[in-house]
Amino acid sequence: MRRRRLLNKDEDNDPMSVVSNLFDVAMVFAVALMVALVTRYNMTEMLSQEDFTMVKNPGKENMEIITKEGEKINRYTPSENQDSKSGKRGKKVGIAYELENGEIIYVPE
């Protein structure tokens, strides 16, 4: 009695089956990399439903203020030579300090 082969001969020689498996592996790797980067840079707030404000590079030339309100994320970059065409205007008006007890003190310039 002969045993039947479980696989069809056409399936054995199909080179495209390897490509589809590589695509699946690449997608799993990409999602894992995104999750790792979000957790590494403490950006889990971006995934939550809460509103927040974050200051990136505070007090430096390339400082950015990022706010999330609902589903909308806004970025603001203050600079000395604001472009009047962009409609973004602003300047540094003071410094805020947070004390050990959590109280914030604002010192105008």
Biopython code that builds the backbone (N, CA, C, O; Angstrom):
import numpy as np
from Bio.PDB.StructureBuilder import StructureBuilder

atoms = [
    (1, "MET", "N", (0.838, -1.163, 0.000)),
    (1, "MET", "CA", (0.000, 0.000, 0.000)),
    (1, "MET", "C", (0.895, 1.241, 0.000)),
    (1, "MET", "O", (1.803, 1.361, 0.822)),
    (2, "ARG", "N", (0.639, 2.124, -0.892)),
    (2, "ARG", "CA", (1.417, 3.347, -0.988)),
    (2, "ARG", "C", (0.792, 4.446, -0.143)),
    (2, "ARG", "O", (-0.429, 4.574, -0.044)),
    (3, "ARG", "N", (1.667, 5.226, 0.459)),
    (3, "ARG", "CA", (1.167, 6.374, 1.223)),
    (3, "ARG", "C", (1.058, 7.582, 0.318)),
    (3, "ARG", "O", (1.896, 7.816, -0.552)),
    (4, "ARG", "N", (0.024, 8.322, 0.544)),
    (4, "ARG", "CA", (-0.150, 9.547, -0.243)),
    (4, "ARG", "C", (0.650, 10.676, 0.402)),
    (4, "ARG", "O", (0.762, 10.756, 1.625)),
    (5, "ARG", "N", (1.179, 11.507, -0.402)),
    (5, "ARG", "CA", (1.914, 12.662, 0.120)),
    (5, "ARG", "C", (0.916, 13.708, 0.589)),
    (5, "ARG", "O", (-0.095, 13.954, -0.069)),
    (6, "LEU", "N", (1.204, 14.317, 1.723)),
    (6, "LEU", "CA", (0.301, 15.308, 2.271)),
    (6, "LEU", "C", (0.383, 16.635, 1.518)),
    (6, "LEU", "O", (-0.603, 17.368, 1.441)),
    (7, "LEU", "N", (1.534, 16.939, 0.975)),
    (7, "LEU", "CA", (1.705, 18.196, 0.254)),
    (7, "LEU", "C", (1.603, 17.961, -1.243)),
    (7, "LEU", "O", (1.997, 16.918, -1.765)),
    (8, "ASN", "N", (1.074, 18.942, -1.897)),
    (8, "ASN", "CA", (0.982, 18.907, -3.342)),
    (8, "ASN", "C", (2.343, 19.289, -3.918)),
    (8, "ASN", "O", (3.053, 20.090, -3.309)),
    (9, "LYS", "N", (2.720, 18.753, -5.048)),
    (9, "LYS", "CA", (4.026, 19.048, -5.635)),
    (9, "LYS", "C", (4.136, 20.520, -6.028)),
    (9, "LYS", "O", (5.233, 21.078, -6.005)),
    (10, "ASP", "N", (3.034, 21.151, -6.385)),
    (10, "ASP", "CA", (3.063, 22.563, -6.758)),
    (10, "ASP", "C", (3.423, 23.427, -5.556)),
    (10, "ASP", "O", (4.090, 24.450, -5.713)),
    (11, "GLU", "N", (2.998, 23.039, -4.372)),
    (11, "GLU", "CA", (3.288, 23.811, -3.166)),
    (11, "GLU", "C", (4.756, 23.695, -2.773)),
    (11, "GLU", "O", (5.303, 24.631, -2.191)),
    (12, "ASP", "N", (5.393, 22.601, -3.067)),
    (12, "ASP", "CA", (6.806, 22.423, -2.731)),
    (12, "ASP", "C", (7.697, 23.369, -3.517)),
    (12, "ASP", "O", (8.731, 23.797, -3.004)),
    (13, "ASN", "N", (7.337, 23.698, -4.713)),
    (13, "ASN", "CA", (8.186, 24.480, -5.599)),
    (13, "ASN", "C", (7.756, 25.937, -5.714)),
    (13, "ASN", "O", (8.250, 26.648, -6.589)),
    (14, "ASP", "N", (6.863, 26.395, -4.868)),
    (14, "ASP", "CA", (6.380, 27.773, -4.954)),
    (14, "ASP", "C", (7.321, 28.707, -4.195)),
    (14, "ASP", "O", (7.335, 28.684, -2.964)),
    (15, "PRO", "N", (8.105, 29.528, -4.894)),
    (15, "PRO", "CA", (9.040, 30.423, -4.197)),
    (15, "PRO", "C", (8.355, 31.598, -3.504)),
    (15, "PRO", "O", (8.956, 32.217, -2.627)),
    (16, "MET", "N", (7.143, 31.916, -3.863)),
    (16, "MET", "CA", (6.433, 33.058, -3.265)),
    (16, "MET", "C", (5.964, 32.763, -1.842)),
    (16, "MET", "O", (5.678, 33.695, -1.090)),
    (17, "SER", "N", (5.879, 31.505, -1.459)),
    (17, "SER", "CA", (5.454, 31.186, -0.098)),
    (17, "SER", "C", (6.483, 31.664, 0.920)),
    (17, "SER", "O", (6.117, 32.026, 2.038)),
    (18, "VAL", "N", (7.756, 31.673, 0.555)),
    (18, "VAL", "CA", (8.803, 32.168, 1.440)),
    (18, "VAL", "C", (8.678, 33.672, 1.621)),
    (18, "VAL", "O", (8.901, 34.182, 2.719)),
    (19, "VAL", "N", (8.325, 34.389, 0.562)),
    (19, "VAL", "CA", (8.184, 35.842, 0.624)),
    (19, "VAL", "C", (7.044, 36.244, 1.548)),
    (19, "VAL", "O", (7.170, 37.207, 2.304)),
    (20, "SER", "N", (5.945, 35.525, 1.496)),
    (20, "SER", "CA", (4.820, 35.865, 2.371)),
    (20, "SER", "C", (5.180, 35.613, 3.837)),
    (20, "SER", "O", (4.741, 36.359, 4.712)),
    (21, "ASN", "N", (5.954, 34.594, 4.111)),
    (21, "ASN", "CA", (6.389, 34.347, 5.485)),
    (21, "ASN", "C", (7.348, 35.434, 5.958)),
    (21, "ASN", "O", (7.279, 35.842, 7.117)),
    (22, "LEU", "N", (8.233, 35.908, 5.099)),
    (22, "LEU", "CA", (9.147, 36.995, 5.457)),
    (22, "LEU", "C", (8.385, 38.282, 5.734)),
    (22, "LEU", "O", (8.763, 39.041, 6.627)),
    (23, "PHE", "N", (7.326, 38.537, 4.989)),
    (23, "PHE", "CA", (6.514, 39.725, 5.221)),
    (23, "PHE", "C", (5.870, 39.675, 6.603)),
    (23, "PHE", "O", (5.843, 40.681, 7.312)),
    (24, "ASP", "N", (5.358, 38.528, 6.981)),
    (24, "ASP", "CA", (4.752, 38.376, 8.309)),
    (24, "ASP", "C", (5.777, 38.618, 9.411)),
    (24, "ASP", "O", (5.480, 39.289, 10.399)),
    (25, "VAL", "N", (6.967, 38.082, 9.249)),
    (25, "VAL", "CA", (8.025, 38.272, 10.245)),
    (25, "VAL", "C", (8.412, 39.741, 10.324)),
    (25, "VAL", "O", (8.632, 40.258, 11.420)),
    (26, "ALA", "N", (8.500, 40.430, 9.176)),
    (26, "ALA", "CA", (8.861, 41.857, 9.162)),
    (26, "ALA", "C", (7.796, 42.700, 9.854)),
    (26, "ALA", "O", (8.138, 43.659, 10.546)),
    (27, "MET", "N", (6.540, 42.376, 9.692)),
    (27, "MET", "CA", (5.471, 43.132, 10.341)),
    (27, "MET", "C", (5.520, 42.951, 11.863)),
    (27, "MET", "O", (5.338, 43.920, 12.600)),
    (28, "VAL", "N", (5.757, 41.758, 12.330)),
    (28, "VAL", "CA", (5.867, 41.503, 13.766)),
    (28, "VAL", "C", (7.068, 42.254, 14.329)),
    (28, "VAL", "O", (6.981, 42.822, 15.418)),
    (29, "PHE", "N", (8.183, 42.267, 13.613)),
    (29, "PHE", "CA", (9.375, 42.987, 14.057)),
    (29, "PHE", "C", (9.112, 44.495, 14.124)),
    (29, "PHE", "O", (9.538, 45.150, 15.076)),
    (30, "ALA", "N", (8.417, 45.053, 13.130)),
    (30, "ALA", "CA", (8.129, 46.482, 13.110)),
    (30, "ALA", "C", (7.244, 46.889, 14.282)),
    (30, "ALA", "O", (7.496, 47.916, 14.912)),
    (31, "VAL", "N", (6.231, 46.118, 14.582)),
    (31, "VAL", "CA", (5.350, 46.435, 15.711)),
    (31, "VAL", "C", (6.111, 46.328, 17.029)),
    (31, "VAL", "O", (5.938, 47.168, 17.912)),
    (32, "ALA", "N", (6.939, 45.318, 17.166)),
    (32, "ALA", "CA", (7.731, 45.165, 18.391)),
    (32, "ALA", "C", (8.709, 46.327, 18.554)),
    (32, "ALA", "O", (8.919, 46.800, 19.671)),
    (33, "LEU", "N", (9.302, 46.788, 17.468)),
    (33, "LEU", "CA", (10.221, 47.920, 17.528)),
    (33, "LEU", "C", (9.494, 49.203, 17.922)),
    (33, "LEU", "O", (10.024, 49.990, 18.706)),
    (34, "MET", "N", (8.306, 49.424, 17.401)),
    (34, "MET", "CA", (7.529, 50.613, 17.762)),
    (34, "MET", "C", (7.163, 50.593, 19.239)),
    (34, "MET", "O", (7.273, 51.619, 19.911)),
    (35, "VAL", "N", (6.736, 49.462, 19.751)),
    (35, "VAL", "CA", (6.386, 49.353, 21.170)),
    (35, "VAL", "C", (7.615, 49.588, 22.044)),
    (35, "VAL", "O", (7.527, 50.256, 23.074)),
    (36, "ALA", "N", (8.751, 49.046, 21.638)),
    (36, "ALA", "CA", (9.984, 49.230, 22.415)),
    (36, "ALA", "C", (10.409, 50.697, 22.439)),
    (36, "ALA", "O", (10.840, 51.190, 23.481)),
    (37, "LEU", "N", (10.298, 51.404, 21.314)),
    (37, "LEU", "CA", (10.686, 52.813, 21.273)),
    (37, "LEU", "C", (9.748, 53.681, 22.108)),
    (37, "LEU", "O", (10.199, 54.603, 22.788)),
    (38, "VAL", "N", (8.464, 53.399, 22.061)),
    (38, "VAL", "CA", (7.498, 54.177, 22.844)),
    (38, "VAL", "C", (7.761, 54.003, 24.331)),
    (38, "VAL", "O", (7.719, 54.977, 25.084)),
    (39, "THR", "N", (8.030, 52.787, 24.761)),
    (39, "THR", "CA", (8.278, 52.575, 26.184)),
    (39, "THR", "C", (9.655, 53.084, 26.594)),
    (39, "THR", "O", (9.816, 53.538, 27.727)),
    (40, "ARG", "N", (10.645, 53.025, 25.723)),
    (40, "ARG", "CA", (12.000, 53.481, 26.046)),
    (40, "ARG", "C", (12.039, 54.988, 26.258)),
    (40, "ARG", "O", (12.700, 55.461, 27.183)),
    (41, "TYR", "N", (11.355, 55.739, 25.433)),
    (41, "TYR", "CA", (11.370, 57.197, 25.520)),
    (41, "TYR", "C", (10.218, 57.752, 26.341)),
    (41, "TYR", "O", (9.905, 58.939, 26.241)),
    (42, "ASN", "N", (9.582, 56.916, 27.150)),
    (42, "ASN", "CA", (8.511, 57.317, 28.065)),
    (42, "ASN", "C", (7.430, 58.128, 27.357)),
    (42, "ASN", "O", (7.008, 59.174, 27.851)),
    (43, "MET", "N", (6.993, 57.655, 26.230)),
    (43, "MET", "CA", (5.963, 58.345, 25.460)),
    (43, "MET", "C", (4.644, 57.588, 25.501)),
    (43, "MET", "O", (3.860, 57.651, 24.555)),
    (44, "THR", "N", (4.398, 56.873, 26.592)),
    (44, "THR", "CA", (3.152, 56.121, 26.690)),
    (44, "THR", "C", (1.947, 57.051, 26.793)),
    (44, "THR", "O", (0.817, 56.620, 26.566)),
    (45, "GLU", "N", (2.174, 58.336, 27.135)),
    (45, "GLU", "CA", (1.061, 59.300, 27.180)),
    (45, "GLU", "C", (0.416, 59.466, 25.809)),
    (45, "GLU", "O", (-0.781, 59.736, 25.709)),
    (46, "MET", "N", (1.207, 59.306, 24.758)),
    (46, "MET", "CA", (0.676, 59.451, 23.399)),
    (46, "MET", "C", (-0.393, 58.408, 23.105)),
    (46, "MET", "O", (-1.276, 58.644, 22.281)),
    (47, "LEU", "N", (-0.324, 57.270, 23.761)),
    (47, "LEU", "CA", (-1.272, 56.192, 23.501)),
    (47, "LEU", "C", (-2.506, 56.257, 24.394)),
    (47, "LEU", "O", (-3.491, 55.568, 24.127)),
    (48, "SER", "N", (-2.475, 57.068, 25.444)),
    (48, "SER", "CA", (-3.608, 57.140, 26.359)),
    (48, "SER", "C", (-4.626, 58.166, 25.875)),
    (48, "SER", "O", (-4.377, 58.895, 24.915)),
    (49, "GLN", "N", (-5.769, 58.217, 26.543)),
    (49, "GLN", "CA", (-6.828, 59.152, 26.185)),
    (49, "GLN", "C", (-6.716, 60.474, 26.936)),
    (49, "GLN", "O", (-7.505, 61.387, 26.691)),
    (50, "GLU", "N", (-5.753, 60.594, 27.845)),
    (50, "GLU", "CA", (-5.619, 61.793, 28.662)),
    (50, "GLU", "C", (-4.964, 62.929, 27.876)),
    (50, "GLU", "O", (-4.135, 62.692, 26.998)),
    (51, "ASP", "N", (-5.350, 64.170, 28.204)),
    (51, "ASP", "CA", (-4.702, 65.347, 27.637)),
    (51, "ASP", "C", (-3.413, 65.612, 28.398)),
    (51, "ASP", "O", (-3.349, 65.382, 29.606)),
    (52, "PHE", "N", (-2.376, 66.098, 27.700)),
    (52, "PHE", "CA", (-1.117, 66.385, 28.372)),
    (52, "PHE", "C", (-0.344, 67.454, 27.613)),
    (52, "PHE", "O", (-0.626, 67.736, 26.448)),
    (53, "THR", "N", (0.638, 68.045, 28.293)),
    (53, "THR", "CA", (1.588, 68.989, 27.709)),
    (53, "THR", "C", (2.982, 68.516, 28.067)),
    (53, "THR", "O", (3.256, 68.175, 29.217)),
    (54, "MET", "N", (3.870, 68.498, 27.068)),
    (54, "MET", "CA", (5.226, 68.022, 27.273)),
    (54, "MET", "C", (6.199, 69.036, 26.677)),
    (54, "MET", "O", (5.980, 69.526, 25.569)),
    (55, "VAL", "N", (7.276, 69.356, 27.406)),
    (55, "VAL", "CA", (8.295, 70.272, 26.917)),
    (55, "VAL", "C", (9.528, 69.446, 26.576)),
    (55, "VAL", "O", (10.080, 68.749, 27.428)),
    (56, "LYS", "N", (9.949, 69.534, 25.325)),
    (56, "LYS", "CA", (11.102, 68.784, 24.854)),
    (56, "LYS", "C", (12.283, 69.740, 24.762)),
    (56, "LYS", "O", (12.150, 70.811, 24.168)),
    (57, "ASN", "N", (13.425, 69.393, 25.327)),
    (57, "ASN", "CA", (14.640, 70.215, 25.368)),
    (57, "ASN", "C", (14.376, 71.573, 26.011)),
    (57, "ASN", "O", (14.569, 72.596, 25.355)),
    (58, "PRO", "N", (13.941, 71.621, 27.269)),
    (58, "PRO", "CA", (13.571, 72.901, 27.888)),
    (58, "PRO", "C", (14.762, 73.849, 28.028)),
    (58, "PRO", "O", (15.846, 73.453, 28.456)),
    (59, "GLY", "N", (14.528, 75.125, 27.653)),
    (59, "GLY", "CA", (15.528, 76.172, 27.794)),
    (59, "GLY", "C", (16.596, 76.194, 26.724)),
    (59, "GLY", "O", (17.508, 77.017, 26.795)),
    (60, "LYS", "N", (16.518, 75.324, 25.743)),
    (60, "LYS", "CA", (17.532, 75.275, 24.687)),
    (60, "LYS", "C", (16.985, 75.887, 23.403)),
    (60, "LYS", "O", (15.799, 76.203, 23.307)),
    (61, "GLU", "N", (17.864, 76.049, 22.422)),
    (61, "GLU", "CA", (17.474, 76.638, 21.133)),
    (61, "GLU", "C", (16.417, 75.815, 20.407)),
    (61, "GLU", "O", (15.532, 76.377, 19.761)),
    (62, "ASN", "N", (16.499, 74.492, 20.506)),
    (62, "ASN", "CA", (15.573, 73.617, 19.779)),
    (62, "ASN", "C", (14.427, 73.117, 20.661)),
    (62, "ASN", "O", (13.944, 72.000, 20.480)),
    (63, "MET", "N", (13.994, 73.946, 21.616)),
    (63, "MET", "CA", (12.915, 73.570, 22.529)),
    (63, "MET", "C", (11.590, 73.441, 21.764)),
    (63, "MET", "O", (11.306, 74.225, 20.858)),
    (64, "GLU", "N", (10.798, 72.450, 22.140)),
    (64, "GLU", "CA", (9.475, 72.246, 21.558)),
    (64, "GLU", "C", (8.464, 72.026, 22.670)),
    (64, "GLU", "O", (8.769, 71.407, 23.689)),
    (65, "ILE", "N", (7.256, 72.538, 22.465)),
    (65, "ILE", "CA", (6.148, 72.310, 23.389)),
    (65, "ILE", "C", (5.130, 71.469, 22.635)),
    (65, "ILE", "O", (4.610, 71.887, 21.600)),
    (66, "ILE", "N", (4.846, 70.272, 23.164)),
    (66, "ILE", "CA", (3.927, 69.346, 22.515)),
    (66, "ILE", "C", (2.712, 69.182, 23.422)),
    (66, "ILE", "O", (2.843, 68.822, 24.592)),
    (67, "THR", "N", (1.526, 69.451, 22.872)),
    (67, "THR", "CA", (0.291, 69.299, 23.637)),
    (67, "THR", "C", (-0.628, 68.316, 22.915)),
    (67, "THR", "O", (-0.673, 68.264, 21.686)),
    (68, "LYS", "N", (-1.360, 67.540, 23.716)),
    (68, "LYS", "CA", (-2.360, 66.634, 23.167)),
    (68, "LYS", "C", (-3.690, 66.988, 23.786)),
    (68, "LYS", "O", (-3.851, 66.973, 25.006)),
    (69, "GLU", "N", (-4.637, 67.306, 22.932)),
    (69, "GLU", "CA", (-5.993, 67.639, 23.367)),
    (69, "GLU", "C", (-6.951, 66.738, 22.612)),
    (69, "GLU", "O", (-7.225, 66.957, 21.432)),
    (70, "GLY", "N", (-7.453, 65.736, 23.288)),
    (70, "GLY", "CA", (-8.327, 64.761, 22.631)),
    (70, "GLY", "C", (-7.521, 63.917, 21.655)),
    (70, "GLY", "O", (-6.592, 63.218, 22.059)),
    (71, "GLU", "N", (-7.866, 63.976, 20.386)),
    (71, "GLU", "CA", (-7.143, 63.240, 19.349)),
    (71, "GLU", "C", (-6.134, 64.117, 18.621)),
    (71, "GLU", "O", (-5.381, 63.620, 17.783)),
    (72, "LYS", "N", (-6.104, 65.407, 18.923)),
    (72, "LYS", "CA", (-5.251, 66.356, 18.203)),
    (72, "LYS", "C", (-3.942, 66.587, 18.960)),
    (72, "LYS", "O", (-3.956, 66.851, 20.162)),
    (73, "ILE", "N", (-2.811, 66.488, 18.256)),
    (73, "ILE", "CA", (-1.493, 66.732, 18.826)),
    (73, "ILE", "C", (-0.913, 67.978, 18.167)),
    (73, "ILE", "O", (-0.785, 68.037, 16.944)),
    (74, "ASN", "N", (-0.559, 68.983, 18.990)),
    (74, "ASN", "CA", (-0.006, 70.243, 18.492)),
    (74, "ASN", "C", (1.451, 70.360, 18.899)),
    (74, "ASN", "O", (1.826, 69.973, 20.006)),
    (75, "ARG", "N", (2.280, 70.899, 17.995)),
    (75, "ARG", "CA", (3.686, 71.162, 18.284)),
    (75, "ARG", "C", (3.948, 72.645, 18.108)),
    (75, "ARG", "O", (3.517, 73.251, 17.126)),
    (76, "TYR", "N", (4.655, 73.224, 19.063)),
    (76, "TYR", "CA", (5.002, 74.636, 19.009)),
    (76, "TYR", "C", (6.491, 74.773, 19.280)),
    (76, "TYR", "O", (7.003, 74.239, 20.264)),
    (77, "THR", "N", (7.190, 75.497, 18.392)),
    (77, "THR", "CA", (8.623, 75.712, 18.534)),
    (77, "THR", "C", (8.876, 77.208, 18.670)),
    (77, "THR", "O", (8.832, 77.920, 17.667)),
    (78, "PRO", "N", (9.139, 77.712, 19.880)),
    (78, "PRO", "CA", (9.425, 79.137, 20.032)),
    (78, "PRO", "C", (10.841, 79.460, 19.554)),
    (78, "PRO", "O", (11.754, 78.646, 19.693)),
    (79, "SER", "N", (11.012, 80.661, 18.990)),
    (79, "SER", "CA", (12.334, 81.100, 18.561)),
    (79, "SER", "C", (12.371, 82.621, 18.550)),
    (79, "SER", "O", (11.327, 83.271, 18.607)),
    (80, "GLU", "N", (13.548, 83.179, 18.477)),
    (80, "GLU", "CA", (13.723, 84.636, 18.489)),
    (80, "GLU", "C", (13.170, 85.279, 17.223)),
    (80, "GLU", "O", (12.508, 86.314, 17.296)),
    (81, "ASN", "N", (13.431, 84.682, 16.068)),
    (81, "ASN", "CA", (12.974, 85.251, 14.793)),
    (81, "ASN", "C", (11.763, 84.479, 14.274)),
    (81, "ASN", "O", (11.880, 83.659, 13.363)),
    (82, "GLN", "N", (10.617, 84.749, 14.856)),
    (82, "GLN", "CA", (9.385, 84.070, 14.457)),
    (82, "GLN", "C", (8.972, 84.541, 13.075)),
    (82, "GLN", "O", (9.113, 85.719, 12.746)),
    (83, "ASP", "N", (8.470, 83.636, 12.277)),
    (83, "ASP", "CA", (8.025, 83.942, 10.933)),
    (83, "ASP", "C", (6.580, 84.448, 10.988)),
    (83, "ASP", "O", (5.697, 83.746, 11.482)),
    (84, "SER", "N", (6.338, 85.644, 10.491)),
    (84, "SER", "CA", (4.983, 86.205, 10.547)),
    (84, "SER", "C", (4.039, 85.478, 9.595)),
    (84, "SER", "O", (2.825, 85.516, 9.791)),
    (85, "LYS", "N", (4.567, 84.823, 8.579)),
    (85, "LYS", "CA", (3.722, 84.083, 7.642)),
    (85, "LYS", "C", (3.125, 82.832, 8.287)),
    (85, "LYS", "O", (1.997, 82.451, 7.973)),
    (86, "SER", "N", (3.870, 82.199, 9.179)),
    (86, "SER", "CA", (3.376, 80.962, 9.786)),
    (86, "SER", "C", (2.304, 81.220, 10.837)),
    (86, "SER", "O", (1.545, 80.313, 11.175)),
    (87, "GLY", "N", (2.230, 82.449, 11.362)),
    (87, "GLY", "CA", (1.235, 82.778, 12.366)),
    (87, "GLY", "C", (1.648, 82.378, 13.766)),
    (87, "GLY", "O", (0.909, 82.625, 14.719)),
    (88, "LYS", "N", (2.807, 81.770, 13.911)),
    (88, "LYS", "CA", (3.288, 81.358, 15.226)),
    (88, "LYS", "C", (4.166, 82.470, 15.778)),
    (88, "LYS", "O", (5.182, 82.829, 15.184)),
    (89, "ARG", "N", (3.763, 83.007, 16.916)),
    (89, "ARG", "CA", (4.543, 84.067, 17.538)),
    (89, "ARG", "C", (4.674, 83.769, 19.016)),
    (89, "ARG", "O", (3.773, 83.203, 19.635)),
    (90, "GLY", "N", (5.794, 84.153, 19.564)),
    (90, "GLY", "CA", (6.000, 83.938, 20.983)),
    (90, "GLY", "C", (7.421, 84.252, 21.378)),
    (90, "GLY", "O", (8.321, 84.301, 20.539)),
    (91, "LYS", "N", (7.611, 84.463, 22.663)),
    (91, "LYS", "CA", (8.948, 84.704, 23.179)),
    (91, "LYS", "C", (9.001, 84.227, 24.617)),
    (91, "LYS", "O", (7.966, 84.018, 25.250)),
    (92, "LYS", "N", (10.189, 84.061, 25.119)),
    (92, "LYS", "CA", (10.391, 83.617, 26.490)),
    (92, "LYS", "C", (10.084, 84.787, 27.414)),
    (92, "LYS", "O", (10.638, 85.874, 27.252)),
    (93, "VAL", "N", (9.200, 84.564, 28.382)),
    (93, "VAL", "CA", (8.792, 85.653, 29.275)),
    (93, "VAL", "C", (9.212, 85.417, 30.710)),
    (93, "VAL", "O", (9.022, 86.293, 31.553)),
    (94, "GLY", "N", (9.769, 84.275, 31.008)),
    (94, "GLY", "CA", (10.182, 84.012, 32.384)),
    (94, "GLY", "C", (10.636, 82.588, 32.561)),
    (94, "GLY", "O", (10.746, 81.819, 31.606)),
    (95, "ILE", "N", (10.898, 82.252, 33.815)),
    (95, "ILE", "CA", (11.371, 80.916, 34.167)),
    (95, "ILE", "C", (10.483, 80.385, 35.289)),
    (95, "ILE", "O", (10.105, 81.125, 36.197)),
    (96, "ALA", "N", (10.157, 79.104, 35.217)),
    (96, "ALA", "CA", (9.362, 78.459, 36.263)),
    (96, "ALA", "C", (10.227, 77.416, 36.967)),
    (96, "ALA", "O", (10.945, 76.651, 36.323)),
    (97, "TYR", "N", (10.148, 77.398, 38.298)),
    (97, "TYR", "CA", (10.895, 76.439, 39.107)),
    (97, "TYR", "C", (9.911, 75.600, 39.913)),
    (97, "TYR", "O", (8.923, 76.117, 40.434)),
    (98, "GLU", "N", (10.188, 74.304, 40.012)),
    (98, "GLU", "CA", (9.355, 73.418, 40.831)),
    (98, "GLU", "C", (10.122, 73.091, 42.110)),
    (98, "GLU", "O", (11.250, 72.600, 42.060)),
    (99, "LEU", "N", (9.503, 73.366, 43.248)),
    (99, "LEU", "CA", (10.123, 73.090, 44.540)),
    (99, "LEU", "C", (9.950, 71.625, 44.910)),
    (99, "LEU", "O", (9.206, 70.898, 44.252)),
    (100, "GLU", "N", (10.632, 71.196, 45.956)),
    (100, "GLU", "CA", (10.572, 69.799, 46.384)),
    (100, "GLU", "C", (9.173, 69.379, 46.815)),
    (100, "GLU", "O", (8.818, 68.207, 46.687)),
    (101, "ASN", "N", (8.375, 70.311, 47.321)),
    (101, "ASN", "CA", (7.021, 69.979, 47.771)),
    (101, "ASN", "C", (6.012, 69.988, 46.617)),
    (101, "ASN", "O", (4.825, 69.746, 46.840)),
    (102, "GLY", "N", (6.464, 70.261, 45.395)),
    (102, "GLY", "CA", (5.568, 70.248, 44.222)),
    (102, "GLY", "C", (5.064, 71.608, 43.831)),
    (102, "GLY", "O", (4.424, 71.737, 42.788)),
    (103, "GLU", "N", (5.323, 72.632, 44.619)),
    (103, "GLU", "CA", (4.884, 73.990, 44.324)),
    (103, "GLU", "C", (5.727, 74.556, 43.184)),
    (103, "GLU", "O", (6.933, 74.315, 43.121)),
    (104, "ILE", "N", (5.096, 75.309, 42.284)),
    (104, "ILE", "CA", (5.785, 75.900, 41.136)),
    (104, "ILE", "C", (5.858, 77.403, 41.328)),
    (104, "ILE", "O", (4.855, 78.051, 41.627)),
    (105, "ILE", "N", (7.054, 77.955, 41.153)),
    (105, "ILE", "CA", (7.286, 79.401, 41.289)),
    (105, "ILE", "C", (7.662, 79.951, 39.925)),
    (105, "ILE", "O", (8.560, 79.427, 39.266)),
    (106, "TYR", "N", (6.981, 81.003, 39.500)),
    (106, "TYR", "CA", (7.241, 81.659, 38.211)),
    (106, "TYR", "C", (8.026, 82.939, 38.455)),
    (106, "TYR", "O", (7.632, 83.757, 39.287)),
    (107, "VAL", "N", (9.136, 83.122, 37.737)),
    (107, "VAL", "CA", (9.971, 84.323, 37.865)),
    (107, "VAL", "C", (9.963, 85.016, 36.506)),
    (107, "VAL", "O", (10.565, 84.513, 35.557)),
    (108, "PRO", "N", (9.282, 86.178, 36.395)),
    (108, "PRO", "CA", (9.274, 86.889, 35.109)),
    (108, "PRO", "C", (10.643, 87.508, 34.825)),
    (108, "PRO", "O", (11.399, 87.822, 35.744)),
    (109, "GLU", "N", (10.946, 87.676, 33.536)),
    (109, "GLU", "CA", (12.224, 88.283, 33.143)),
    (109, "GLU", "C", (12.052, 89.752, 32.859)),
    (109, "GLU", "O", (13.019, 90.432, 32.514)),
]
sb = StructureBuilder()
sb.init_structure("model")
sb.init_model(0)
sb.init_chain("A")
sb.init_seg("    ")
for serial, (resi, resn, name, xyz) in enumerate(atoms, 1):
    if name == "N":
        sb.init_residue(resn, " ", resi, " ")
    sb.init_atom(name, np.array(xyz, "f"), 0.0, 1.0, " ", f" {name:<3s}", serial, name[0])
structure = sb.get_structure()
